[in-house]
Structures are given as C-alpha cells and as structure tokens.
Amino acid sequence: MKLYDSGRAPNPRRVRIFLAEKGVEVELVPVDLAKLEHKSAAFTRINPRQRVPALVLDDGTVICETMAICRYVEALKPEPNLFGATPIEQGLVEMWQRRVELELLYPIMFVVRHTNPGMAQVEVPQVPEWGEANRPKVMAYLEFLNTELADRAYIAGDRFTVADITAMVALDFMRVIKVEVPEGYDHLRRWKSVVSERPSAKA
C-alpha cells in the first residue's frame, strides 16, 4: 500500500496517526501542496479531486477521504478498535468524530484557507470574510468541548478512539491561526496533555 501524504496538512496526519495506532506500516509518498503537486497530471490520475490523503492498494484500488481510509484500515486490522466495539459505542464515536470534524477542524481549516494569502492558489475563490467569520466558531467549540470533557476521559467515552485523533489534530492545527486553548479550560488541557503523550501523536 502507498499513502499519498502531505506532512503539514491535517487530514493526512489523521491517517498517519490512525495507522500508527494500528501498527500498520505503509509507504508514504510525499505530495508538496505548496508546489501544487496535488494538481499535477500524475496525481490527478490518482485522485481527480486533487486532494490528499489517497491510499493506493496493491491491486491499484484507490481510496480517498480520510475517514474512508481509516474505515478500510479498521476492517483490515480490527484491533486495537478505534471506531467502537459495540453498537452504542460505534454510534457515540461516529457522533463525536463528526462533531469535532465539522465544528472544530473545518472552521480552523476555513480560517487558514481563506485568510492566508499563501493559500490563494489553493482556495479559489478566497473569501477573507468567511475565514474571519469562523474564528468565533472555533472558540465557541473549544468552550463546549471543555465542558463535555469534565466527566469523561476521552472525546467519545472512556477510551481513545478516532474521535480523539480528529480532535488532537484540530487542536494542534490551531497554531497555524495563532489560537491556543484558553486559560481555565482545564478539562480540555488535561485531555490534550494525555493524548499528546501517545507515541502515535508524533506521526
């Protein structure tokens, strides 16, 4: 298997962390987004949507989209389980993964893509007002997440799951928009400290 990857982008990092948690090694093929390599003819043949990550299987099958790749790997190697072991847990993990993705990671990405002049070639059209409109959404969700973590160890329950991977990557990515977890958000800070100590966090 080959994973078409970009080191600084959040979505490929989510896959790398997932793979590290699973103990699955794949060949990493770097795609330089700054040089617009994702828009090259060669990469477009792999993923016509011109986005990373993309997982190419040994038989030539291409799986794109972060969670689709993670789902494939989970099916390939079910343990350690990261999507939920019981129907209830699966529902909760899916719920929280989507919440964190849509309400935290995406708003951060919108700020980056629409307010950074260096992203103008990638985000067309670039709408700075939309980027700035997402900053308050990021801060509001951090407050919400801090409250939710007051009575449980991890994002979706009492153990580490794919929801924690998405949240960890989102919080790390906040440095790009110069946002930090505010003082007093002790539950969120505690969670961040714990997950950041996992070996996979370095992926």
N, C-alpha and C positions, 0 to 999 in steps of 0.2 A: 504494500500500500504506500501511496505517496500523499502527503498533505501539502497542498499549496498554501503557503503561510506568509504572514507579514508580521514581523516581530513586535511592532508597536501598536498594532490595531487590536481593539478589544475582542472582537469575535474570534479571530484565530487563537488568541490567548485562551479564551474559554475552552476551545477544543484541546489545546495543549495541556491545560490543567486537567481536563477530564481524562485524557489519555494517560497522564502521569498517575492519577488516582487509580486507574485500572491496571497500571503496569504494562501498558501496550506501547510498543515502540514502532514508529513508522518513519519513513524517510521524509524529511522536511525539505520542501522546495521553496526557497525564498522568492517572494514577489515584491518588488520595490514599488510601493504605491506613489512615493514622491516622484519617481521617474515614469510614472504612468504605465508600468509594465503590465498592470491588470487590464489595460486597454489594448494591449498588443494583439496582433492576429493570432499568435500562438496560444496565448491564454484565453482569448475569446473562443477558440475552438474547444477548450476545456469547460469553460463556463461562459455562455453567451451573455450572462448578466454582468460579467466583468467584475466579480466580487470575490473576495476571499473570506473564509476558507473554502477550499474544494478538496474533497478526498477522492483520489483515483484508486480504484481497487485493482487487483492483479489481473482481472479479466477485462479491464477497460471501463467498467461501470464508473460513472462519476456521480458522487453525492455532494450536493451543495447545501448551504444553510447550516448554521451552527448546531441547532438542536437536532436536525435530521442526522447529521454526522454522529452526534452523541448518542442518539437512539440506536443507530446501527452498531456502534461500538458496544453499547449496553447489551444488545441482543447477542453480539458475538462473544462477549465475556460478561455474563450476568453479575458476577461478584468481583469486587465489592459493589453492592447495589447502590445506585445513585439517583434512581428515578422513583423509588418507593417499592416496598416489598408487598404490601397489602393494598387492596382496593382503596381504602381510606387514605393510606399514606401516599399512594400514587396520585390521588385527587389533590391532596394538600400540596405535594411537591409541584405538581403541574400549575396549580393556582399561584403559588408563591413565585415560581420561576417566571411565569408570565407577568405577574405584577411588577416584579423587580425589573424585568426586561423593558416593559412598556412605560413604566412610571419613573424609572431612575436611569437605567442605561441609555435608553433612547433620547430622553431630554438632554443628557450630558453630550451625547453624540451630535444632537442638533445644535447645541451651543458651539461645539468645536467646528462643525462643518459649515455653519452659517456666519460665524463671526471672525474666523481666521482667514486673513487674505491669502495665505498659502494654500487654502483648500478651494479656492475659486475655480480651479480647473477640474476639480472632482465634483463639487456640488454646483450644478447648473440647473436653474438659476440660484445664486446665493442670495439669501434674504436675511440681512443682519438683524432686522427687527424680530424675525421669527426666532433667531438664535437667542437674542436677549430675553424674549418672552419665556423661554424655557428655564432660565436661571431660577426664578421663584419656584418652579415646579420641582427642581432638584432639591432645594432647601426644604420645601414642604414634605417631600417624601422621606428625607433624612429624619425629620421630626417624627413622622409616622412610624418609620422603621425602628427608631429608638424606643418608642412606646411599646411596640409589639414585642421587642426583644426583652422586655422587663421580666417576662415569665416563662421564657424558654431559651435553651442554649443556642439553637441554630434557627435559620430563617424559617424552615418549614416544620420544625419539630425538635426532637431531642438528639438528632444526629446530622452529620454533614451530608448534604445532597447537592444535586446540580443547581438548586436554588441558591445555595451558598456560593457556588462558583460564579454565577452571574452577578451576585451582589458584591463579592470581593473584587471582581474585575471592574465593576462600575465604580466602586469607591476608589480603587487605585487610579482609574482613568480621570477622576475628578481633578487630579493635579494639573492636567492639561488646561482646564478652565480656571485654575487657581482657586479652587474651593476645597476646604477641609471640613471634617466632621466638627461641628461647633463644640466649644467647651460646655460641659454639663450633660452631654449626650453619653452618659456613662455606659448604658447598656449596649449601644452601638459600638462604642470604643472597645468595650470588653470583647464583644463578638469579633471585631476586626483584628484585635490582637491575637485571639485564639486561632482564627483561620489563617492568618498570615504566617503562623509558625509551621504550618503543614509543609512538608517538602515540595508538594505539587505547586505551591504558590510561587515558586521560583521558575516555573515552566514558561 
